[in-house]
Amino acid sequence: MEESNESEFEEWQKDVNYLVNVLKESFESTDARYTIDDLNDILYVELEGLDEYSEDEIIEIAEPILDTIELDFEDVILIPLHN
């Protein structure tokens, strides 16, 4: 049973990484990272260059991606990455 949970977690982690990479490519970012708030079930995705887009452009680009990826987060929040 533990192996099953571990493999499910690995698959879920791959899905999160895939989502972050798709968002990174969609916003033409050179760098991205994410943080998961387990308590509130929120995924924070930091994207380099995101502040170059208007809020409307961010929604237009991200919404179709987030609608097709099936991850069970309450919310996915995109924020600019500042080093």
C-alpha positions as CSV (number, residue, x, y, z in Angstrom):
1,M,0.0,0.0,0.0
2,E,2.8,2.4,0.8
3,E,4.3,1.8,-2.7
4,S,1.0,2.8,-4.2
5,N,0.9,6.0,-2.3
6,E,4.5,6.8,-3.1
7,S,3.9,6.2,-6.8
8,E,0.7,8.3,-6.7
9,F,2.7,11.1,-5.1
10,E,5.4,10.9,-7.7
11,E,2.8,11.1,-10.5
12,W,1.1,14.0,-8.8
13,Q,4.5,15.7,-8.5
14,K,5.2,15.1,-12.2
15,D,1.8,16.7,-13.0
16,V,2.7,19.8,-10.9
17,N,6.1,20.1,-12.6
18,Y,4.4,19.7,-16.0
19,L,2.0,22.5,-15.2
20,V,4.8,24.8,-14.0
21,N,6.8,24.1,-17.2
22,V,3.8,24.7,-19.4
23,L,3.1,28.0,-17.7
24,K,6.8,28.9,-17.9
25,E,6.9,28.3,-21.7
26,S,3.5,30.1,-22.2
27,F,4.8,33.2,-20.5
28,E,8.2,32.8,-22.1
29,S,9.9,32.8,-18.7
30,T,13.5,31.9,-18.3
31,D,13.0,30.8,-14.7
32,A,10.1,29.5,-12.6
33,R,9.5,27.9,-9.2
34,Y,6.6,26.9,-7.2
35,T,5.5,26.6,-3.6
36,I,2.6,24.5,-2.3
37,D,0.6,25.7,0.7
38,D,-0.8,22.3,1.9
39,L,-2.9,23.9,4.7
40,N,-4.9,26.0,2.2
41,D,-4.4,23.8,-0.8
42,I,-2.9,26.6,-2.9
43,L,-0.2,26.3,-5.6
44,Y,1.9,29.4,-5.9
45,V,3.8,29.6,-9.2
46,E,6.5,32.3,-9.6
47,L,7.4,33.1,-13.1
48,E,10.2,35.3,-14.3
49,G,8.9,38.2,-16.5
50,L,5.3,37.8,-15.4
51,D,5.2,41.5,-14.4
52,E,5.6,42.3,-18.1
53,Y,2.0,41.1,-18.8
54,S,-1.2,42.8,-17.9
55,E,-3.7,41.1,-15.7
56,D,-6.0,40.5,-18.7
57,E,-3.1,38.9,-20.7
58,I,-2.2,36.7,-17.7
59,I,-5.8,35.4,-17.5
60,E,-6.1,35.0,-21.3
61,I,-2.9,32.8,-21.3
62,A,-3.2,30.9,-18.0
63,E,-7.0,30.2,-17.9
64,P,-7.1,27.6,-20.7
65,I,-4.0,25.9,-19.3
66,L,-5.4,25.7,-15.8
67,D,-8.8,24.5,-17.1
68,T,-7.2,21.5,-18.9
69,I,-4.8,20.4,-16.1
70,E,-6.6,18.4,-13.5
71,L,-4.9,19.0,-10.2
72,D,-6.9,19.3,-7.0
73,F,-5.7,22.7,-5.8
74,E,-8.2,25.1,-4.3
75,D,-6.4,27.9,-6.2
76,V,-3.4,28.4,-8.4
77,I,-1.8,31.8,-7.9
78,L,0.7,33.2,-10.4
79,I,3.2,35.8,-9.1
80,P,6.3,37.5,-10.6
81,L,9.6,35.9,-9.8
82,H,12.1,38.3,-8.3
83,N,15.6,37.0,-7.6
